Amino acid sequence: MNNLGIIIKREYLTRVKKRSFLLLTFLGPLFFAALMIAPSLLMLRSEKMESKKAIVVLDESGMFEGKIENTDANTFIYENENANIDSLKKFVFDGIYDAFLYIPSTSLNIPVNAKLYSDKQIPMTLSSHIEREMKQVVEHQKLLASGIDPDIVKASKTSINVSTIRMDEESGEKTSYAELEYIIGLVLALVIYFAIFLFSNQVLRGVIEEKTNRIIEVIISSVKPFELMMGKIVGIALVGLTQFLLWIVLTIGIYLVASGILIGPEVMSPSGTVMTEEISQIAETTEGQDIMLEAVNMVQSINFGAILWSFLFYFVFGYLLYAAMFAAIGGMVDNETDSNQFSTVVSLPLIVAIVCSTAMVNNPDSSLGLWLSMIPFTSPISMMIRIPFGVPYWQVAVSLILLILTFILITWLAGKIYRTGILMYGKKPSFKEIWKWLRY
């Protein structure tokens, strides 16, 4: 095995055997699976434990009596207009009612200022339901007072659906779904962003640690500085890819097992069976079939193969590019505090790409999106945001070529800085000295 292979193996095995790596690798999937399971589990538990609420209503206006619709979770009970407000509040404290809705006397031209009393926190769904129902009643009464038939107004309301079609000379016409494309692009860009910072900083800390402990002097006597730098970069990259792969596999496995144990019995209960039957009935309707067809078309509209390969490429070369720069920074300084000013400058392009992500999502084909996708220091983020929306092949090809060439150039320059810097101690180099190192 050559020197580069030995260094890669050493970096990889040293890091995967650390307790911090093992803890993060196995605790991470537990956390991710818990985030995926918790909403469903809480919803099932709340539906099972939550009893139907009784809300007493005192309507002094006489406009809303019997017109606020009951729901599966709430029942509205109407009291006489002459009922005592304090007595109804006391009924809530005594547990006879869960809440008290007071509607003062009003007219159609005066905004309704209703009050909902309870001795517990009132759910947002309840207050929203009451507001929506009361609004419909007032609007209905105003239409009648103006001599307008509410049924005519209701019939005049319609929904408009504008489908966005992307035309391409090669693939023809294809429906695009901007919301889904936006989510996919932004999530993958953020993954690359945090991964570059996480693993590049590991390279930086590793170089500083070896330099501080003077281990570097022993190692450098047997291998070339460039081999040492590349071995460290590639070794940590393999550690990161291993961790991501284990996270994906373990998260899916834990989710499937845990959801079967924790949620399965609830789903198979009578209430769960009824829910399944209702879903089946909806699916058999024309509207349900349209929704299912729309979901299938939405998934089929995304070129997951191109997105996956692009993600892997920009993830790997984006990391390699920044890891080379962070390795050079590690070679120039003696501690992490001194590295902050350099690492901040190096990280600025990534931050700019994230800040401009909203503008690129709103207009992926803008000049801003195009240039940020071509500049190698921002392309790993910017191009991943744009690719789900559809990017011309020539732009992807140019972006990839520029990224590879820049990686080669930066690695060569970083190797020059690394070669000289790793053997310097107790002195923070100036930019003038760094320029001299590059000329050696």
Wavefront OBJ file of the C-alpha trace (Angstrom):
o trace
v 0.000 0.000 0.000
v 1.426 3.435 -0.946
v 1.822 6.309 1.495
v -1.439 8.001 0.460
v -3.419 4.803 1.051
v -1.796 4.301 4.462
v -2.671 7.851 5.539
v -6.270 7.504 4.319
v -6.622 4.215 6.206
v -5.133 5.715 9.367
v -7.398 8.778 9.271
v -10.464 6.655 8.597
v -9.880 3.985 11.251
v -8.748 6.488 13.880
v -11.949 8.511 13.562
v -14.516 5.715 13.181
v -13.191 4.091 16.378
v -13.690 7.235 18.453
v -16.496 7.204 21.028
v -17.827 10.511 19.717
v -18.223 9.031 16.216
v -19.962 5.898 17.510
v -22.289 7.867 19.800
v -23.230 10.375 17.094
v -23.657 7.634 14.486
v -26.058 5.571 16.596
v -27.800 8.320 18.580
v -28.424 10.412 15.441
v -30.786 7.867 13.816
v -32.675 7.497 17.111
v -33.213 11.257 17.149
v -34.247 11.421 13.474
v -36.616 8.439 13.828
v -38.154 10.008 16.941
v -38.815 13.230 15.013
v -40.571 11.210 12.295
v -42.647 9.054 14.667
v -43.520 11.625 17.350
v -46.167 13.625 15.394
v -48.152 10.502 14.420
v -47.835 9.019 17.898
v -48.920 12.224 19.621
v -51.865 12.614 17.254
v -53.063 9.067 17.926
v -52.643 9.455 21.682
v -54.415 12.819 21.767
v -57.334 11.495 19.718
v -57.660 8.565 22.101
v -57.345 10.522 25.360
v -59.106 13.758 24.467
v -62.796 13.855 25.409
v -65.409 15.930 23.628
v -65.543 19.501 24.938
v -68.779 21.215 25.920
v -68.921 24.956 25.207
v -71.805 26.943 26.648
v -72.885 29.901 24.484
v -74.618 33.085 25.622
v -75.737 34.938 22.476
v -77.217 38.328 23.401
v -77.356 39.340 19.726
v -79.652 36.462 18.759
v -77.800 36.107 15.440
v -75.790 32.953 16.134
v -78.028 30.642 18.153
v -77.869 27.141 16.690
v -75.676 28.319 13.822
v -72.214 27.454 15.147
v -71.702 23.920 13.901
v -70.684 21.156 16.304
v -67.518 19.192 15.544
v -66.145 15.801 16.546
v -64.235 17.488 19.368
v -66.660 20.251 20.442
v -70.360 20.588 21.279
v -72.013 24.014 21.582
v -74.825 24.397 24.133
v -76.927 27.576 23.946
v -78.267 29.341 27.039
v -81.133 31.795 27.342
v -80.277 35.418 26.526
v -81.105 36.409 30.117
v -78.653 33.932 31.669
v -76.182 35.355 34.175
v -72.623 35.745 32.848
v -70.971 35.178 36.239
v -72.969 31.994 36.763
v -71.844 30.601 33.422
v -68.220 31.442 34.261
v -68.650 29.558 37.556
v -69.983 26.539 35.652
v -66.669 26.488 33.764
v -64.676 26.583 37.017
v -66.846 23.796 38.452
v -66.137 21.596 35.425
v -69.730 21.528 34.151
v -68.600 23.163 30.905
v -65.150 23.305 29.317
v -65.530 26.845 27.962
v -67.968 29.755 27.848
v -68.560 31.775 24.651
v -70.055 35.216 25.267
v -71.464 37.125 22.264
v -72.656 40.636 23.232
v -75.578 42.398 21.628
v -74.547 43.819 18.263
v -75.766 44.721 14.787
v -74.627 43.869 11.274
v -72.743 47.164 10.912
v -70.753 46.723 14.146
v -67.867 44.206 14.317
v -68.638 41.290 16.607
v -66.379 41.213 19.661
v -67.015 37.784 21.166
v -65.147 36.437 24.209
v -64.228 32.814 24.906
v -63.610 31.988 28.583
v -61.943 28.859 29.941
v -59.921 27.824 33.003
v -57.510 25.953 30.694
v -55.557 26.860 27.579
v -58.017 27.162 24.690
v -56.946 25.200 21.571
v -56.295 27.318 18.494
v -58.485 24.984 16.452
v -61.490 25.809 18.671
v -61.123 29.595 18.498
v -60.460 29.413 14.739
v -63.565 27.258 14.213
v -65.750 29.722 16.152
v -64.375 32.725 14.238
v -64.933 30.984 10.904
v -68.512 29.961 11.741
v -69.462 33.403 13.078
v -67.966 35.095 10.034
v -70.086 32.947 7.713
v -73.236 33.779 9.696
v -72.604 37.538 9.577
v -71.786 37.458 5.855
v -74.963 35.454 5.206
v -77.089 37.978 7.137
v -75.509 40.952 5.365
v -76.293 39.450 1.961
v -79.917 38.888 2.947
v -80.174 42.442 4.312
v -78.920 43.754 0.958
v -81.462 41.676 -0.960
v -78.848 39.305 -2.392
v -79.493 35.575 -2.451
v -76.569 33.880 -0.583
v -77.021 30.763 -2.728
v -76.228 32.785 -5.848
v -73.052 34.149 -4.233
v -72.091 30.646 -3.129
v -72.669 29.266 -6.613
v -70.567 32.047 -8.148
v -67.503 31.006 -6.176
v -65.149 28.754 -8.085
v -61.603 27.486 -7.823
v -59.039 28.211 -10.515
v -56.120 25.867 -11.057
v -53.198 27.126 -13.150
v -50.811 24.305 -14.028
v -47.252 25.312 -14.864
v -45.920 23.468 -17.921
v -42.222 23.413 -18.720
v -41.523 23.059 -22.459
v -38.373 21.350 -23.688
v -37.380 20.608 -27.281
v -35.994 17.181 -26.329
v -38.413 15.899 -23.661
v -41.486 17.849 -24.761
v -43.955 19.293 -22.254
v -43.845 18.423 -18.557
v -45.840 19.715 -15.594
v -43.655 21.389 -12.975
v -44.352 21.569 -9.242
v -42.453 24.547 -7.842
v -43.243 23.839 -4.174
v -41.842 20.297 -4.266
v -38.838 21.386 -6.323
v -38.197 24.208 -3.852
v -38.232 21.841 -0.847
v -35.968 19.248 -2.485
v -33.435 21.820 -3.682
v -33.272 23.737 -0.411
v -32.994 20.616 1.781
v -30.164 19.136 -0.306
v -28.363 22.495 -0.425
v -28.558 22.804 3.371
v -27.237 19.245 3.781
v -24.209 20.117 1.628
v -23.762 23.418 3.484
v -23.658 21.858 6.955
v -21.645 18.824 5.783
v -18.934 21.039 4.282
v -18.660 23.047 7.488
v -18.732 19.978 9.744
v -16.163 17.839 7.941
v -13.910 20.689 6.760
v -13.619 21.831 10.364
v -12.612 18.283 11.299
v -9.757 18.569 8.793
v -8.777 21.924 10.310
v -8.825 20.606 13.894
v -6.933 17.446 12.883
v -4.092 19.417 11.286
v -3.853 21.823 14.248
v -3.870 18.929 16.732
v -1.043 17.090 14.957
v 0.906 20.313 14.569
v 0.475 21.247 18.249
v 1.535 17.791 19.461
v 4.563 17.850 17.119
v 3.363 14.559 15.611
v 3.565 16.219 12.229
v 7.366 16.395 12.424
v 7.597 12.613 12.697
v 5.050 11.965 9.947
v 6.544 14.473 7.520
v 9.887 12.644 7.625
v 8.268 9.631 5.924
v 5.689 11.136 3.546
v 5.338 14.183 1.346
v 3.274 17.091 2.763
v 0.887 16.898 -0.209
v 0.249 13.188 0.411
v -0.372 13.906 4.086
v -2.862 16.662 3.283
v -4.755 14.658 0.650
v -4.786 11.553 2.854
v -6.336 13.526 5.684
v -8.923 15.150 3.400
v -9.971 11.904 1.672
v -9.950 9.918 4.929
v -12.303 12.361 6.641
v -14.490 12.447 3.502
v -14.893 8.657 3.725
v -15.750 8.998 7.422
v -18.469 11.507 6.535
v -19.920 9.341 3.765
v -19.897 6.322 6.098
v -21.737 8.277 8.757
v -24.362 9.560 6.295
v -24.937 6.065 4.909
v -25.335 4.592 8.399
v -27.681 7.423 9.370
v -29.938 6.724 6.385
v -29.999 2.929 6.848
v -30.394 3.005 10.640
v -33.003 5.779 10.598
v -35.174 3.870 8.111
v -34.735 0.626 10.066
v -35.507 2.187 13.451
v -38.485 4.061 12.003
v -40.021 0.931 10.473
v -39.539 -1.156 13.631
v -40.594 1.555 16.088
v -43.618 2.664 14.059
v -44.778 -0.948 13.816
v -44.512 -1.393 17.585
v -45.755 2.003 18.790
v -48.213 3.049 16.084
v -49.193 -0.338 14.656
v -51.572 -1.380 17.468
v -53.318 1.982 17.294
v -53.782 1.729 13.548
v -55.182 -1.798 13.819
v -57.687 -0.752 16.479
v -61.386 -0.327 15.543
v -60.963 3.418 15.182
v -57.946 2.849 12.970
v -59.938 0.396 10.849
v -62.709 2.934 10.405
v -60.131 5.525 9.384
v -58.682 3.110 6.819
v -62.145 2.399 5.432
v -62.857 6.128 5.166
v -59.606 6.673 3.282
v -60.517 3.807 0.938
v -63.943 5.332 0.314
v -62.369 8.710 -0.454
v -59.907 7.047 -2.838
v -62.831 5.501 -4.719
v -64.413 8.896 -5.369
v -63.542 10.991 -8.408
v -61.982 13.712 -6.248
v -59.882 11.164 -4.366
v -58.665 9.608 -7.604
v -57.713 13.059 -8.913
v -55.687 13.728 -5.759
v -53.888 10.380 -6.034
v -53.192 10.964 -9.739
v -51.847 14.432 -8.958
v -49.528 12.965 -6.297
v -48.217 10.353 -8.758
v -47.644 13.015 -11.431
v -45.857 15.195 -8.888
v -43.407 12.415 -7.998
v -42.883 11.452 -11.645
v -42.139 15.056 -12.618
v -38.962 15.048 -10.517
v -35.820 13.567 -12.085
v -34.558 11.903 -8.902
v -31.712 10.152 -10.729
v -30.183 13.414 -11.958
v -30.736 15.052 -8.568
v -29.068 12.170 -6.698
v -25.987 12.063 -8.937
v -25.682 15.851 -8.852
v -25.971 15.832 -5.072
v -23.214 13.214 -4.702
v -20.914 15.066 -7.094
v -21.375 18.516 -5.550
v -21.235 17.039 -2.050
v -17.888 15.303 -2.691
v -16.131 18.003 -4.730
v -17.595 20.850 -2.668
v -16.207 19.197 0.449
v -12.825 18.471 -1.188
v -12.510 22.091 -2.331
v -13.209 23.594 1.089
v -11.351 20.860 2.993
v -8.185 21.717 1.028
v -8.536 25.375 2.026
v -9.230 24.501 5.671
v -6.207 22.160 5.685
v -4.054 25.040 4.457
v -5.461 27.245 7.240
v -4.644 24.534 9.780
v -1.081 24.472 8.520
v -0.716 28.240 8.976
v -1.888 28.573 12.610
v -1.100 26.990 15.972
v -4.591 26.991 17.530
v -8.263 27.189 16.550
v -8.621 30.760 17.856
v -6.080 32.047 15.326
v -7.842 30.142 12.543
v -11.149 31.993 12.965
v -10.224 35.033 10.862
v -9.074 32.848 7.968
v -11.937 30.339 8.144
v -14.506 33.163 8.239
v -13.159 34.625 4.988
v -13.051 31.191 3.332
v -16.642 30.425 4.425
v -18.150 33.668 3.098
v -19.021 32.300 -0.397
v -21.113 29.505 1.145
v -22.932 31.994 3.367
v -23.607 34.254 0.366
v -25.075 31.283 -1.535
v -27.431 30.461 1.353
v -28.489 34.111 1.744
v -29.279 34.305 -1.994
v -31.172 30.982 -1.994
v -34.599 32.654 -1.684
v -33.954 34.822 -4.733
v -32.795 31.781 -6.723
v -35.890 29.794 -5.735
v -38.181 32.612 -6.892
v -36.324 32.853 -10.215
v -33.954 29.901 -10.835
v -33.009 31.170 -14.311
v -31.990 34.656 -13.157
v -28.521 36.074 -13.786
v -27.811 35.803 -10.060
v -28.623 32.086 -10.024
v -26.603 31.476 -13.196
v -23.435 33.184 -11.958
v -23.584 31.689 -8.462
v -23.977 28.264 -10.113
v -20.851 28.834 -12.195
v -18.575 30.211 -9.474
v -16.948 27.084 -7.948
v -17.010 28.441 -4.384
v -20.811 28.874 -4.456
v -21.876 26.267 -7.052
v -22.255 23.307 -4.601
v -25.075 25.227 -2.887
v -26.519 27.290 -5.740
v -26.640 24.549 -8.377
v -28.325 22.094 -5.979
v -31.068 24.660 -5.394
v -31.604 25.112 -9.152
v -31.278 21.512 -10.421
v -34.749 20.303 -9.247
v -36.302 23.134 -11.298
v -34.504 21.955 -14.426
v -31.141 23.327 -15.552
v -29.733 23.147 -19.123
v -27.154 20.387 -19.467
v -24.478 22.784 -20.705
v -24.753 24.827 -17.501
v -24.356 21.726 -15.329
v -21.386 20.559 -17.428
v -19.625 23.944 -17.262
v -20.291 24.198 -13.525
v -18.868 20.721 -12.870
v -15.764 21.317 -15.011
v -15.060 24.646 -13.295
v -15.516 23.035 -9.869
v -13.086 20.204 -10.685
v -10.470 22.555 -12.176
v -10.755 24.916 -9.209
v -10.424 21.991 -6.808
v -7.199 20.910 -8.550
v -5.820 24.482 -8.490
v -6.784 25.140 -4.859
v -5.391 21.769 -3.775
v -2.080 22.575 -5.482
v -1.919 26.018 -3.828
v -3.055 24.631 -0.468
v -0.339 21.987 -0.713
v 2.299 24.730 -1.060
v 0.966 26.575 2.003
v 0.564 23.339 3.942
v 4.112 22.186 3.116
v 5.689 25.293 4.635
v 3.135 26.168 7.305
v 2.998 22.849 9.168
v 6.628 23.229 10.293
v 6.222 26.811 11.590
v 5.374 27.390 15.262
v 4.685 30.342 17.517
v 4.124 32.847 14.735
v 0.983 33.803 12.859
v 1.923 34.390 9.209
v 1.018 37.576 7.399
v -0.553 37.603 3.959
v 2.822 38.711 2.589
v 4.480 35.586 3.989
v 1.686 33.366 2.631
v 2.292 34.883 -0.812
v 5.967 33.939 -0.511
v 5.023 30.350 0.360
v 2.909 30.141 -2.786
v 5.905 31.203 -4.888
v 8.220 28.482 -3.536
l 1 2 3 4 5 6 7 8 9 10 11 12 13 14 15 16 17 18 19 20 21 22 23 24 25 26 27 28 29 30 31 32 33 34 35 36 37 38 39 40 41 42 43 44 45 46 47 48 49 50 51 52 53 54 55 56 57 58 59 60 61 62 63 64 65 66 67 68 69 70 71 72 73 74 75 76 77 78 79 80 81 82 83 84 85 86 87 88 89 90 91 92 93 94 95 96 97 98 99 100 101 102 103 104 105 106 107 108 109 110 111 112 113 114 115 116 117 118 119 120 121 122 123 124 125 126 127 128 129 130 131 132 133 134 135 136 137 138 139 140 141 142 143 144 145 146 147 148 149 150 151 152 153 154 155 156 157 158 159 160 161 162 163 164 165 166 167 168 169 170 171 172 173 174 175 176 177 178 179 180 181 182 183 184 185 186 187 188 189 190 191 192 193 194 195 196 197 198 199 200 201 202 203 204 205 206 207 208 209 210 211 212 213 214 215 216 217 218 219 220 221 222 223 224 225 226 227 228 229 230 231 232 233 234 235 236 237 238 239 240 241 242 243 244 245 246 247 248 249 250 251 252 253 254 255 256 257 258 259 260 261 262 263 264 265 266 267 268 269 270 271 272 273 274 275 276 277 278 279 280 281 282 283 284 285 286 287 288 289 290 291 292 293 294 295 296 297 298 299 300 301 302 303 304 305 306 307 308 309 310 311 312 313 314 315 316 317 318 319 320 321 322 323 324 325 326 327 328 329 330 331 332 333 334 335 336 337 338 339 340 341 342 343 344 345 346 347 348 349 350 351 352 353 354 355 356 357 358 359 360 361 362 363 364 365 366 367 368 369 370 371 372 373 374 375 376 377 378 379 380 381 382 383 384 385 386 387 388 389 390 391 392 393 394 395 396 397 398 399 400 401 402 403 404 405 406 407 408 409 410 411 412 413 414 415 416 417 418 419 420 421 422 423 424 425 426 427 428 429 430 431 432 433 434 435 436 437 438 439 440
